[in-house]
């Protein structure tokens, strides 16, 4: 898969470790690095764009509110 989101190698490794820890703590299952990497890649490719787009939309609304505040200062 060719993801639109690029992670630094250190951050990706940290996320993979976090997925492994989650499975161990919450499901009492050990998963290997490959399985955790594939799961992370799935999340990045399939789910991350939705959260990214929500962030863009929230930023847009925030900036519009600030612009309205700026126009309110006109004399």
N, CA, C and O of each residue as an XYZ file, in Angstrom:
300
protein
N       0.839     -1.190      0.000
C       0.000      0.000      0.000
C       0.875      1.242      0.000
O       1.927      1.285      0.639
N       0.426      2.232     -0.719
C       1.156      3.491     -0.784
C       0.344      4.560     -0.068
O      -0.562      5.153     -0.654
N       0.662      4.803      1.183
C      -0.094      5.716      2.019
C       0.164      7.169      1.637
O       1.257      7.530      1.202
N      -0.858      7.988      1.809
C      -0.731      9.424      1.601
C      -0.060     10.088      2.798
O       0.436     11.210      2.692
N      -0.045      9.398      3.930
C       0.531      9.929      5.150
C       1.877      9.266      5.404
O       1.976      8.039      5.450
N       2.893     10.071      5.565
C       4.236      9.560      5.829
C       4.581      9.828      7.288
O       4.438     10.948      7.778
N       5.030      8.802      7.961
C       5.447      8.925      9.352
C       6.955      8.803      9.441
O       7.573      8.080      8.660
N       7.549      9.512     10.393
C       8.965      9.321     10.665
C       9.151      7.901     11.178
O       8.280      7.362     11.861
N      10.265      7.308     10.855
C      10.538      5.915     11.232
C      10.413      5.701     12.732
O       9.864      4.689     13.169
N      10.915      6.642     13.528
C      10.842      6.503     14.985
C       9.393      6.527     15.471
O       9.014      5.756     16.353
N       8.593      7.408     14.895
C       7.190      7.516     15.291
C       6.426      6.258     14.894
O       5.595      5.767     15.658
N       6.708      5.735     13.700
C       6.026      4.519     13.250
C       6.384      3.350     14.166
O       5.518      2.552     14.526
N       7.646      3.250     14.537
C       8.079      2.171     15.432
C       7.379      2.296     16.782
O       6.968      1.293     17.365
N       7.244      3.514     17.274
C       6.553      3.768     18.540
C       5.080      3.350     18.441
O       4.537      2.759     19.374
N       4.446      3.654     17.321
C       3.042      3.286     17.132
C       2.873      1.767     17.046
O       1.914      1.215     17.585
N       3.792      1.106     16.376
C       3.754     -0.353     16.271
C       3.884     -0.973     17.662
O       3.153     -1.904     18.001
N       4.795     -0.466     18.451
C       4.957     -0.952     19.826
C       3.686     -0.708     20.636
O       3.298     -1.539     21.457
N       3.053      0.414     20.406
C       1.816      0.741     21.110
C       0.698     -0.225     20.745
O      -0.072     -0.637     21.614
N       0.599     -0.588     19.484
C      -0.401     -1.565     19.038
C      -0.130     -2.916     19.692
O      -1.053     -3.579     20.165
N       1.127     -3.319     19.717
C       1.479     -4.592     20.352
C       1.123     -4.571     21.837
O       0.594     -5.549     22.364
N       1.411     -3.466     22.506
C       1.104     -3.343     23.934
C      -0.407     -3.379     24.154
O      -0.877     -3.987     25.116
N      -1.159     -2.745     23.285
C      -2.618     -2.758     23.398
C      -3.149     -4.188     23.324
O      -3.944     -4.607     24.165
N      -2.708     -4.923     22.323
C      -3.179     -6.301     22.172
C      -2.821     -7.149     23.395
O      -3.617     -7.976     23.840
N      -1.640     -6.941     23.921
C      -1.212     -7.715     25.081
C      -2.032     -7.348     26.318
O      -2.477     -8.231     27.050
N      -2.232     -6.054     26.553
C      -2.937     -5.596     27.750
C      -4.443     -5.818     27.676
O      -5.055     -6.271     28.644
N      -5.038     -5.502     26.535
C      -6.489     -5.529     26.427
C      -7.052     -6.869     25.969
O      -8.160     -7.247     26.349
N      -6.289     -7.579     25.157
C      -6.802     -8.825     24.589
C      -6.007    -10.053     25.025
O      -6.335    -11.184     24.667
N      -4.959     -9.806     25.805
C      -4.067    -10.865     26.254
C      -3.563    -11.710     25.084
O      -3.469    -12.935     25.166
N      -3.243    -11.012     23.995
C      -2.698    -11.639     22.790
C      -1.374    -10.979     22.449
O      -1.235     -9.758     22.524
N      -0.421    -11.788     22.080
C       0.830    -11.233     21.568
C       0.746    -11.231     20.055
O       0.450    -12.252     19.434
N       1.009    -10.081     19.474
C       1.086    -10.028     18.016
C       2.485     -9.574     17.643
O       3.111     -8.794     18.360
N       2.953    -10.057     16.547
C       4.298     -9.722     16.099
C       4.373     -8.348     15.463
O       3.365     -7.672     15.257
N       5.581     -7.964     15.165
C       5.813     -6.654     14.552
C       5.156     -6.558     13.180
O       4.610     -5.512     12.830
N       5.202     -7.636     12.401
C       4.582     -7.613     11.074
C       3.080     -7.397     11.178
O       2.525     -6.565     10.460
N       2.414     -8.137     12.064
C       0.967     -7.981     12.227
C       0.620     -6.570     12.695
O      -0.339     -5.976     12.203
N       1.379     -6.034     13.628
C       1.137     -4.678     14.123
C       1.380     -3.648     13.021
O       0.652     -2.660     12.919
N       2.394     -3.877     12.206
C       2.686     -2.963     11.094
C       1.554     -2.979     10.079
O       1.136     -1.927      9.597
N       1.058     -4.163      9.754
C      -0.048     -4.265      8.797
C      -1.308     -3.598      9.335
O      -2.045     -2.961      8.583
N      -1.557     -3.743     10.632
C      -2.706     -3.089     11.240
C      -2.547     -1.574     11.206
O      -3.495     -0.856     10.887
N      -1.363     -1.091     11.530
C      -1.103      0.350     11.474
C      -1.271      0.868     10.051
O      -1.877      1.919      9.843
N      -0.746      0.149      9.080
C      -0.894      0.563      7.677
C      -2.371      0.633      7.282
O      -2.783      1.548      6.568
N      -3.162     -0.333      7.746
C      -4.598     -0.311      7.474
C      -5.233      0.943      8.068
O      -5.997      1.635      7.395
N      -4.915      1.237      9.336
C      -5.470      2.427      9.980
C      -5.084      3.687      9.219
O      -5.916      4.567      8.999
N      -3.837      3.769      8.825
C      -3.358      4.951      8.113
C      -4.068      5.104      6.776
O      -4.506      6.199      6.422
N      -4.182      4.013      6.037
C      -4.775      4.084      4.699
C      -6.289      4.240      4.716
O      -6.846      4.962      3.890
N      -6.951      3.577      5.641
C      -8.411      3.536      5.623
C      -9.080      4.520      6.579
O     -10.151      5.039      6.266
N      -8.482      4.786      7.725
C      -9.138      5.597      8.742
C      -8.561      7.001      8.884
O      -9.301      7.956      9.118
N      -7.264      7.130      8.745
C      -6.606      8.428      8.955
C      -7.162      9.539      8.063
O      -7.305     10.666      8.538
N      -7.483      9.273      6.792
C      -8.011     10.367      5.964
C      -9.276     11.007      6.544
O      -9.465     12.217      6.415
N     -10.134     10.221      7.174
C     -11.339     10.779      7.792
C     -10.985     11.745      8.909
O     -11.530     12.846      8.986
N     -10.058     11.324      9.782
C      -9.655     12.189     10.890
C      -8.915     13.426     10.381
O      -9.077     14.519     10.922
N      -8.115     13.250      9.352
C      -7.404     14.375      8.748
C      -8.408     15.395      8.202
O      -8.288     16.598      8.433
N      -9.390     14.883      7.479
C     -10.397     15.784      6.908
C     -11.202     16.488      7.985
O     -11.561     17.653      7.816
N     -11.495     15.812      9.088
C     -12.174     16.467     10.207
C     -11.311     17.578     10.791
O     -11.822     18.639     11.151
N     -10.025     17.345     10.885
C      -9.103     18.368     11.373
C      -9.068     19.577     10.457
O      -9.046     20.718     10.919
N      -9.063     19.322      9.153
C      -9.092     20.425      8.180
C     -10.387     21.225      8.326
O     -10.367     22.456      8.341
N     -11.505     20.517      8.432
C     -12.802     21.186      8.579
C     -12.857     22.007      9.863
O     -13.335     23.142      9.857
N     -12.369     21.437     10.962
C     -12.343     22.176     12.234
C     -11.459     23.418     12.122
O     -11.814     24.481     12.631
N     -10.324     23.287     11.466
C      -9.423     24.430     11.279
C     -10.087     25.511     10.447
O      -9.957     26.699     10.741
N     -10.792     25.102      9.418
C     -11.499     26.049      8.553
C     -12.527     26.854      9.351
O     -12.599     28.077      9.235
N     -13.324     26.147     10.168
C     -14.333     26.836     10.978
C     -13.681     27.753     12.008
O     -14.161     28.861     12.247
N     -12.597     27.295     12.614
C     -11.881     28.115     13.587
C     -11.363     29.403     12.944
O     -11.523     30.491     13.496
N     -10.741     29.265     11.768
C     -10.194     30.442     11.091
C     -11.307     31.392     10.645
O     -11.139     32.610     10.708
N     -12.427     30.855     10.202
C     -13.547     31.717      9.819
C     -14.068     32.516     11.005
O     -14.397     33.694     10.866
N     -14.142     31.882     12.166
C     -14.573     32.594     13.368
C     -13.594     33.706     13.716
O     -14.014     34.793     14.114
N     -12.295     33.452     13.574
C     -11.299     34.481     13.879
C     -11.403     35.640     12.885
O     -11.236     36.800     13.261
N     -11.678     35.324     11.615
C     -11.844     36.385     10.617
C     -13.073     37.235     10.928
O     -13.045     38.453     10.756
N     -14.139     36.604     11.380
C     -15.332     37.360     11.769
C     -15.000     38.286     12.939
O     -15.457     39.429     12.978
N     -14.203     37.792     13.892
C     -13.773     38.629     15.014
C     -12.974     39.825     14.509
O     -13.121     40.936     15.017
N     -12.134     39.595     13.514
C     -11.311     40.655     12.949
C     -12.191     41.713     12.266
O     -11.977     42.911     12.448
N     -13.172     41.270     11.487
C     -14.075     42.219     10.820
C     -14.892     42.995     11.828
O     -15.252     44.142     11.564
N     -15.195     42.417     12.961
C     -15.970     43.099     14.000
C     -15.196     44.274     14.587
O     -15.791     45.172     15.182
N     -13.889     44.275     14.426
C     -13.062     45.341     14.966
C     -13.033     46.568     14.067
O     -12.496     47.604     14.458
N     -13.597     46.470     12.874
C     -13.603     47.610     11.950
C     -14.352     48.784     12.561
O     -15.318     48.610     13.303
N     -13.889     49.977     12.235
C     -14.530     51.202     12.749
C     -15.208     51.937     11.636
O     -15.804     52.990     11.865
